[in-house]
Amino acid sequence: MDARESRLLRQHLIDPEICIRCNTCEETCPNGAITHDSRNYVVDPAVCKACLACIPPCPTGAIDNWRTVLRAEAWTAQDQLGWDGLPEDQGAVAIAASAGPAPEDAPPEPAALVTGATLPPLSAAQPCVNLYTPRNPATATVMGNYRLTEAGSDSDIHHVVLDFGAAPFPLLEGQSIGIVPPGTDAHGRPHHARQFSVASPRDGERPGYNNLALTVRRVTVDHEGRPTYGVCSNYICDLRKGDNVQVIGPFGTSFLMPEDVRANLLMICTGTGSAPMRAMTERRRRRRGDGANGRLVLFFGARAPGELPYFGPLLRLPPDFIEIHFAFSRVPGEPRRYVQDAIREQADAVGRLLADPLTYVYVCGVRGMEAGVLEALGAAAAARGLDWESLQGRLRDERRLHLETW
């Protein structure tokens, strides 16, 4: 690189109009280059190493934006926090006129820094993404809103059914959508969309209808237990039949189920992380007549049975269709038990599944569960004489280990 070329920077930016503030980019970045405030997620050009580890997990593509600029004139993180949209691309040729040739257009290959696959199973159907944007949202009508958890429970989780009428909204199991709550934020800007996994299979909550279901928890406290108000979750939980909702998406290109009817699905979730598992389970149930015979095994955790969404319907599923292991952490008089504990109790059976090349693993829930679950899977693999480090790498490379935590 000569002196003139070194004056140019291919700056990495996040589009604030598309970003749904899901935090996957900040969690993934190995260099601490991504930060956020209540307004925007931004990339600090002084820290970013262009490793691209943040690109594959982004569900919307908002993270994959670049501008060739003079290095001395790069937009700082503070500049970006005030943006409502990306600046115009002035063009590398014009910028380079006084600075020599621009750097290569193609950024470097992303670093393999994630523990789960960033590509879908080889047999998965082709997903449709970003069909509707914040500038062009779809309008859905609420067909039903039902509380799933017991009335006296601290956990208020709702099953919400949305119908899109004649507007096409193709979905696959494991994908998500964005809901745009009405009103404005503290800066006077329209609220940004919040992301929710879809809890129904591709042919609809009601088969043959253009509808879908969501599993939404009303947010009233933060992760430290301090009172807070979830703008979008409360909006959704309070919706009434007949209300209209603005929807963007679909999102998601990797957390998808295989179409291979022989595939075993090992599903591990907590709370509303059950949404994609419900979609996959229902898809497989509807395909039983097509010869679908792969095993379904579910590890499902919650604080107590009354706080577990879909607890009743799950108990009614036949054991020859799905094997279910519950784990409850806040039952009075009983020791705390988490999903990783249930996995360890079933280590031999889980190890046999992990050794099967037709097994696909899906983990969905709060980020705090991820390390414990992976450790428990490693222990189950070791119990079968398998080297977990190499097996985990093979599961990832073969697109059979999928993680979606927040």
Buried (B, 14 or more C-beta within 10 A) or exposed (E): EEEEEEBBBBBBBBBBEBBBBBBBBBBBBEEEBBBBEEBBBBBBBEEBEBBBBBBBBBBBBBBBBBBBBBEEEBBEBEEBBEBEEBEEEEEBEEBBEEBBEBBEEEBEEBEEEBBBBBBBBEBBBEBBBBBBBBEEBBEBBBBBBEBBBBEEBEBBBBBBBBBBEEEEBBBBBBBBBBBBBEEEEEEEEBBBBBBBBBBBBBBBBBEEBBBBBBBBBBBBEEEEEEEEEBBBBBBBBEBEEEBEBBBBBBBBBBBBBBBBBEBBBBBBBBBBBBBBBBBBBBBBBBBEEEEBEBBBBBBBBBBBBBBBBBBEEBEEBEEEEBBBBBBBBEBEEEEEBBBBBBBBBBBEBBBBBBBBEBBBBBBBBBEEBBEBBBBBBBBBBBBBEBEBEEBBBBBBEBBBBBBBBE
